[in-house]
Amino acid sequence: FVRTDSAEDAQYIRKKAIENGEEKKLALEGHTVHFDGYYDQARDKDKTRLLLPSNVDLGSSINSMNRHEGLTEIHIYLKNIMEGKEVYICFFCLGPTNSQFSIPCVQITDSGYVAHSEGILYRSGYEEFKRMQGSKNFFRFVHSAGVLEKGVSKNVSRRRVYIDIEDNI
């Protein structure tokens, strides 16, 4: 599913998050709630790493790993992980749209909850991407909820947040 800037697309994703059990309706019309698993709270600093070329060392205070090793691992983890699921391709803009300060990004995820939450946090950016005329100057995010059990991630030990500064992903 490719999300444009339309309210209908945003509503479709909201509906899917509820249907897939990632969110639950609240008594207040139009409001939902999402509960993370017990071991899936906040950021996992140990599993968040910058992927760096082998000749770059930013010191021990920056959690990093060899770019080639990180990409190999993430490709293994992501292989077929979205099979049988609906994938959401969402375009966002961090900062203002149609401005020299626009920071476009695209998210590919199989989580209606993630797509819905980002639609709240960031400006819609579909039209911004059309204005870019093929420029590759944007951030890319790839996310999967993985295997879900009772609406939350089952395999938390395989969670990774890798930042590839060479490819803006």
Helices and strands as residue ranges (DSSP letters): E 2-3, H 7-19, E 24-25, E 32-33, G 45-47, E 48-52, E 64-66, H 67-78, E 88-94, E 103-109, H 112-121, E 123-124, H 126-131, E 139-143, E 148-149, E 152-153, G 156-158, E 161-164
